[in-house]
Amino acid sequence: MHLKIAHLYPDLLDLYSDRGNVIILQKRVEWRGLRATVDEITVGHEPDLSEYDILVLGGGMDREQGIVAEDLQKRRENLQQAVEKGTVILAICGGYQLLGNYFETAGGQRIPGIGLLDIETVGAKVRMVGNVVAEMEIEGVKTNIIGYENHSGKTYLGKNVQPMMKVIKGYGNSGEDKFEGVRQGSVFGTYLHGPLLAKNPTLADYLITLALRRKDLSVRLDQLEDGLEARTQQKLYKRLVESR
Ligand SMILES: NC(=O)CC[C@H](N)C(=O)O
């Protein structure tokens, strides 16, 4: 068993330690005695993305997003193929916006997305910044997710996507509908940095499990010692939600 992870545009999309998500995926696979490798892919590289089990995109500033958007257009079909073959995609903030139809910046510049997700994003004058507590259903179980958001874009969901989480505290997609992120099959987009998977090991393991299923491997992941993560979650939940 060999889990292949690709980190897309690590040089252009990497805010608030988004790279940590890639490290966590690799480590949590290795800690189970399995093999995981990471390839870094950026502008000019031409691998077949459908050969990867997990693709990760981080967040970025508007300027960097413009550069990535141009390169992503060339990968649109290849990304579609990857999704059809069950590749798991995790896209954070700026990366999330670019998988949608477009991102219109607060300055009025329209950056085209690749339309993999049925979402549209429009920049607001006031940025949405702060810690977030949300709730996500993972394999039928309501799970608390914590993270940090910092975005101008307000994302609105089309008919073909489901929100990934419900916001308990924070703004989420737009600050208007209590939705956070989207899930469309094996594609997950979210505004939560953190790094998200370091703070939410249950979500990390869920993505790994989905990626293993793509290989028809229903490996049961051994339980890891996640006490520190659980205590950190509880502390933040108490501070942000219970003491309001
Ligand atoms: N944190 C981010 O990735 C920001 C994305 C985008 N530039 C925005 O401001 O909405």
The ligand as an SDF file (V2000), in Angstrom:
LIG
                    3D

 10  9  0  0  0  0  0  0  0  0999 V2000
   -6.7540   33.2460    3.2260 N   0  0  0  0  0  0  0  0  0  0  0  0
   -6.9380   33.1660    1.9140 C   0  0  0  0  0  0  0  0  0  0  0  0
   -6.6030   32.1870    1.2630 O   0  0  0  0  0  0  0  0  0  0  0  0
   -7.5180   34.3940    1.2450 C   0  0  0  0  0  0  0  0  0  0  0  0
   -8.1810   34.1390   -0.0760 C   0  0  0  0  0  0  0  0  0  0  0  0
   -8.5910   35.3990   -0.8070 C   0  0  0  0  0  0  0  0  0  0  0  0
   -7.4200   36.1260   -1.2120 N   0  0  0  0  0  0  0  0  0  0  0  0
   -9.5160   36.2320    0.0410 C   0  0  0  0  0  0  0  0  0  0  0  0
   -9.0870   37.2010    0.6110 O   0  0  0  0  0  0  0  0  0  0  0  0
  -10.6830   35.9130    0.1360 O   0  0  0  0  0  0  0  0  0  0  0  0
  1  2  1  0
  2  3  2  0
  2  4  1  0
  4  5  1  0
  5  6  1  0
  6  7  1  0
  6  8  1  0
  8  9  2  0
  8 10  1  0
M  END
$$$$
